[in-house]
Amino acid sequence: MGYKSFEDLEVWQKSCRLAVEVYEYFRECQDYALKDQMTRAAVSVASNIAEGAERDSKTEFIRFLHISKGSAAELRTQIYIATRIGLVSEDKQRELVGELKKISSMVHSLINSIKKT
């Protein structure tokens, strides 16, 4: 694979930006339980990419990438719920879900790339 550190991975960079965006969007949110779940899931996407990359094992890296994909799906679900209860606008939902689908696709491609090496 063509990277020296997880910081070089575009998918990790995108995931970090998304986590910051989720934190900023929900900064004033009074629904502390949902806000906590969503920010944890958002942080987990990037964190698991980083942790897996540092494991020095293809098998472990792939395992953590799958966890990252799971966190992305979890966050998508929470965004759908937040939209239905009026915490997230339809436009913001489309934006965040679109970005999460892109990230999941990138993680999937990275998994396939690692399996081929």
C-alpha positions in Angstrom: 0.0 0.0 0.0 1.2 3.5 -0.8 1.2 5.3 2.5 3.6 5.8 5.4 1.2 6.6 8.1 -2.6 6.6 8.6 -2.5 10.4 8.4 -1.7 10.0 4.7 -4.9 8.1 4.0 -7.6 10.2 2.3 -10.3 8.2 4.0 -8.9 8.9 7.4 -8.6 12.6 6.6 -12.3 12.7 5.3 -13.4 10.8 8.5 -11.7 13.3 10.7 -13.3 16.3 8.9 -16.7 14.6 9.2 -16.2 14.0 13.0 -15.4 17.7 13.4 -18.4 18.7 11.3 -20.7 16.5 13.5 -19.3 18.0 16.7 -19.8 21.5 15.3 -23.3 20.8 14.1 -24.5 19.4 17.4 -22.6 21.8 19.6 -25.8 23.5 20.9 -27.9 20.3 20.8 -29.8 19.8 24.1 -30.5 16.1 23.4 -27.3 15.0 25.2 -27.8 11.2 24.8 -28.2 11.3 21.0 -25.5 13.9 20.7 -23.1 11.8 22.7 -23.9 8.6 20.6 -23.5 10.5 17.3 -20.2 12.2 18.3 -18.8 8.9 19.6 -19.8 7.1 16.3 -18.3 9.9 14.2 -15.0 9.8 16.2 -15.0 6.0 16.0 -14.9 6.0 12.2 -11.5 7.8 11.9 -10.2 6.3 15.2 -10.6 2.7 14.0 -8.9 3.4 10.7 -5.9 4.8 12.6 -5.8 2.0 15.2 -6.0 -0.7 12.6 -3.3 0.9 10.5 -1.0 0.9 13.5 -1.5 -2.8 14.3 1.2 -4.0 11.9 -1.0 -6.8 10.8 -3.2 -7.0 7.6 -5.7 -9.1 9.4 -6.0 -6.6 12.3 -6.1 -3.6 9.9 -9.0 -5.2 8.0 -10.8 -6.0 11.3 -10.6 -2.4 12.4 -11.7 -1.2 9.0 -14.8 -3.3 9.3 -15.4 -1.7 12.7 -15.0 1.7 11.1 -17.6 0.8 8.5 -19.9 -0.3 11.2 -19.5 3.0 13.0 -20.3 4.9 9.8 -23.5 2.8 9.4 -24.4 3.5 13.0 -23.9 7.3 12.5 -26.0 7.2 9.3 -28.8 5.5 11.3 -28.6 8.1 14.0 -28.7 10.9 11.4 -31.9 9.4 10.0 -33.4 9.3 13.5 -32.2 12.9 14.3 -33.9 14.1 11.1 -37.2 12.4 12.0 -37.3 14.0 15.4 -36.4 17.4 14.0 -32.7 17.8 15.1 -31.3 17.6 11.6 -32.7 19.3 8.4 -33.3 17.2 5.3 -30.6 19.0 3.5 -28.0 18.4 6.2 -29.1 14.7 6.3 -28.5 14.3 2.6 -25.0 16.0 3.0 -23.9 13.9 6.0 -25.3 10.6 4.7 -23.7 11.2 1.3 -20.4 11.9 2.9 -20.7 8.8 5.1 -21.6 6.6 2.1 -18.5 7.9 0.4 -16.3 7.1 3.4 -17.8 3.6 3.7 -17.1 3.0 0.0 -13.5 4.2 0.5 -13.1 1.9 3.5 -14.5 -1.0 1.5 -12.0 -0.2 -1.3 -9.2 -0.1 1.2 -10.2 -3.4 2.6 -10.1 -5.0 -0.9 -6.7 -3.3 -1.6 -5.2 -4.8 1.6 -6.6 -8.2 0.8 -4.9 -8.2 -2.6 -1.4 -7.4 -1.2 
